[in-house]
Amino acid sequence: MDNHFNTPSEVVDLSIQACEGKTKLPLGKMILMGIMAGAFIAFGGATSSTAAHAIENVGVSRIVAGSIFPVGLMLIVFLGGELFTGNCLIIMDVLDRRVTWTELVRDLVIVYFSNLIGALLVDVLIIFSGNLNYSGSLLGAYTIKVAIGKIAVTPIQGITSGILCNVLVCLAVLTATSATDIAGKVWAIFFPICAFVVGGFEHCVANMFYIPAGIMAASNPLYAEKAKEAYGITADQLASLNVVDSLNNFIPVTIGNIIGGMIFVGIPLYLIHKKKWN
């Protein structure tokens, strides 16, 4: 093994070993680690929105957000956590016959809803903390605008954007495994995650923060009025901020994230580095 980094083949081996352990976690531990991961991603979403909300230039705003959002995945990698999108890499264990399809589905379902609980906890804390009052309630209005934009995505946009997102997220997880020291892991995570945020791609767990935060913010008359004033948000758009309409985002984005992580990353890397070609 190289003193400075793991080779791609070693990265795949290490990922397969780690993912096998994920499916064997006791239920309570899996749920708790999922809640923590959902909260960590939500922290990245909340703080990046705070930093970027008053920047009018879209490119600059996204670069600022992208420079902060990676903290979520860093916390998961360094402290432990079960993240739905990263766990799509368990597909490599299925191909390696270490994990069954049933175990894969069980893990993804449990982790998905655990991530949701963690994100919702941070949503509630953010709302009651007064964080959205920044800039004369502009951050509250921005939170509403972001959620409305996400709910308005078409199914094809949600799927394709979800694919693009989780390709980068899973590559971030794998490149972090290639690094053998903390500084290397920080940079290995930073650039792919920054790229997905700057690209504006859709991440189902991040949206577990963004969309409920927007729904909660819309119930505050000050934030709703500011959203109308600052962004021209209409009453119909505000009305679209509800649990049922949020599925317009969550369903296609989740499908896209699964496709991106499994078909575009996990399966090709397994075939390249593990399959014996005769």
FENMOUR-V18795 format. One record per backbone hydrogen bond with DSSP energy under -0.5 kcal/mol. NH is the residue of the N-H (numbers start at 1). CO is the residue of the C=O. E is the energy in kcal/mol with one decimal. If there is no record, write none. Layout:
nh = [NH | NH]
co = [CO | CO]
e = [E | E]
This chain:
nh = [6 | 11 | 12 | 13 | 14 | 15 | 16 | 17 | 18 | 19 | 20 | 21 | 22 | 23 | 24 | 24 | 25 | 30 | 31 | 32 | 33 | 34 | 35 | 36 | 37 | 38 | 39 | 40 | 41 | 42 | 43 | 44 | 45 | 46 | 47 | 48 | 49 | 50 | 51 | 52 | 53 | 55 | 56 | 61 | 62 | 63 | 64 | 65 | 66 | 67 | 68 | 68 | 69 | 70 | 71 | 72 | 74 | 75 | 76 | 77 | 78 | 79 | 80 | 82 | 83 | 87 | 88 | 89 | 90 | 91 | 92 | 93 | 94 | 95 | 96 | 97 | 98 | 99 | 104 | 105 | 106 | 107 | 108 | 109 | 110 | 111 | 112 | 113 | 114 | 115 | 116 | 117 | 118 | 119 | 120 | 121 | 122 | 123 | 124 | 125 | 126 | 127 | 128 | 129 | 130 | 130 | 131 | 132 | 133 | 134 | 136 | 137 | 138 | 138 | 139 | 140 | 141 | 142 | 143 | 144 | 145 | 146 | 147 | 148 | 149 | 150 | 151 | 152 | 153 | 158 | 159 | 160 | 161 | 162 | 163 | 164 | 165 | 166 | 167 | 168 | 169 | 170 | 171 | 172 | 173 | 174 | 175 | 176 | 177 | 178 | 179 | 180 | 185 | 186 | 187 | 188 | 189 | 190 | 191 | 192 | 193 | 194 | 195 | 196 | 197 | 198 | 199 | 200 | 200 | 201 | 207 | 208 | 208 | 209 | 209 | 210 | 211 | 212 | 213 | 214 | 215 | 216 | 217 | 218 | 219 | 219 | 220 | 221 | 224 | 225 | 226 | 227 | 228 | 229 | 230 | 231 | 232 | 233 | 238 | 239 | 240 | 241 | 242 | 246 | 247 | 247 | 248 | 249 | 250 | 251 | 253 | 254 | 255 | 256 | 257 | 258 | 259 | 260 | 261 | 262 | 263 | 264 | 266 | 267 | 269 | 270 | 271 | 272 | 273 | 274 | 275 | 277 | 278]
co = [178 | 7 | 8 | 9 | 10 | 11 | 12 | 13 | 14 | 15 | 16 | 17 | 18 | 19 | 20 | 21 | 22 | 26 | 27 | 28 | 29 | 30 | 31 | 32 | 33 | 34 | 35 | 36 | 37 | 38 | 39 | 40 | 41 | 42 | 43 | 44 | 45 | 46 | 47 | 48 | 49 | 52 | 54 | 57 | 58 | 59 | 60 | 61 | 62 | 63 | 64 | 65 | 65 | 66 | 68 | 69 | 70 | 71 | 72 | 73 | 74 | 75 | 76 | 33 | 81 | 83 | 85 | 86 | 87 | 88 | 89 | 90 | 90 | 91 | 92 | 94 | 93 | 93 | 100 | 101 | 102 | 103 | 104 | 105 | 106 | 107 | 108 | 109 | 110 | 111 | 112 | 113 | 114 | 115 | 116 | 117 | 118 | 119 | 120 | 121 | 122 | 123 | 124 | 125 | 126 | 127 | 126 | 126 | 130 | 131 | 133 | 133 | 134 | 135 | 134 | 132 | 137 | 138 | 139 | 140 | 141 | 142 | 143 | 144 | 145 | 146 | 147 | 148 | 150 | 154 | 155 | 156 | 157 | 158 | 159 | 160 | 161 | 162 | 163 | 164 | 165 | 166 | 167 | 168 | 169 | 170 | 171 | 172 | 173 | 174 | 175 | 4 | 181 | 182 | 183 | 184 | 185 | 186 | 187 | 188 | 189 | 190 | 191 | 192 | 193 | 194 | 195 | 196 | 197 | 196 | 203 | 204 | 205 | 205 | 206 | 206 | 207 | 207 | 209 | 210 | 211 | 212 | 213 | 214 | 215 | 216 | 217 | 219 | 220 | 221 | 222 | 223 | 224 | 225 | 226 | 227 | 228 | 227 | 234 | 235 | 236 | 238 | 240 | 242 | 243 | 244 | 245 | 246 | 246 | 247 | 249 | 250 | 251 | 252 | 253 | 254 | 255 | 256 | 257 | 258 | 259 | 259 | 261 | 262 | 265 | 266 | 267 | 268 | 269 | 270 | 270 | 275 | 276]
e = [-3.3 | -2.7 | -2.1 | -2.0 | -2.8 | -2.4 | -2.4 | -2.2 | -2.4 | -2.8 | -1.9 | -1.5 | -1.5 | -1.5 | -0.7 | -0.6 | -1.1 | -2.6 | -2.5 | -2.4 | -2.7 | -1.8 | -2.5 | -2.3 | -2.0 | -2.4 | -2.1 | -2.5 | -2.4 | -1.9 | -2.3 | -1.8 | -2.2 | -3.1 | -2.4 | -1.9 | -1.9 | -2.0 | -1.9 | -1.9 | -1.9 | -1.7 | -0.7 | -2.7 | -2.5 | -2.1 | -2.4 | -2.4 | -3.1 | -1.4 | -0.7 | -1.1 | -2.8 | -0.6 | -2.0 | -2.0 | -2.2 | -2.3 | -1.6 | -2.7 | -2.7 | -2.4 | -1.8 | -1.5 | -0.6 | -2.3 | -1.0 | -1.8 | -1.9 | -1.5 | -2.0 | -1.0 | -1.5 | -2.3 | -1.6 | -1.3 | -2.9 | -1.3 | -2.1 | -2.6 | -2.7 | -2.3 | -2.4 | -2.5 | -2.3 | -2.7 | -2.2 | -1.9 | -1.7 | -2.9 | -1.7 | -1.8 | -2.1 | -2.4 | -2.5 | -2.1 | -1.6 | -2.3 | -2.5 | -2.1 | -2.9 | -2.4 | -2.3 | -1.5 | -0.7 | -0.8 | -0.9 | -0.5 | -2.0 | -1.4 | -0.5 | -2.1 | -0.8 | -0.9 | -1.8 | -1.6 | -1.9 | -3.0 | -2.2 | -1.7 | -2.4 | -2.7 | -1.8 | -2.4 | -2.4 | -1.8 | -2.4 | -1.6 | -1.1 | -2.8 | -2.5 | -2.4 | -2.7 | -1.9 | -2.1 | -2.3 | -2.2 | -2.3 | -1.8 | -1.4 | -2.2 | -2.4 | -1.9 | -2.1 | -2.1 | -2.3 | -3.0 | -2.0 | -1.2 | -1.2 | -1.0 | -0.9 | -2.1 | -2.1 | -2.0 | -2.3 | -2.0 | -2.5 | -1.6 | -0.6 | -1.8 | -2.8 | -2.3 | -1.8 | -2.0 | -2.8 | -2.3 | -0.6 | -1.0 | -2.0 | -2.5 | -0.7 | -0.6 | -0.5 | -1.5 | -2.3 | -2.1 | -0.6 | -2.1 | -1.9 | -2.4 | -2.7 | -2.5 | -2.1 | -0.6 | -0.9 | -1.8 | -0.7 | -2.5 | -2.4 | -2.1 | -2.1 | -1.7 | -2.2 | -3.3 | -1.9 | -1.1 | -1.6 | -2.1 | -2.1 | -1.1 | -1.3 | -1.8 | -1.6 | -0.6 | -1.3 | -1.7 | -1.5 | -2.3 | -1.9 | -2.4 | -2.2 | -2.1 | -2.7 | -2.8 | -2.2 | -2.5 | -3.0 | -2.5 | -2.7 | -1.6 | -1.5 | -2.7 | -3.2 | -2.3 | -1.9 | -2.5 | -2.2 | -2.4 | -2.8 | -1.7 | -0.8 | -0.6]
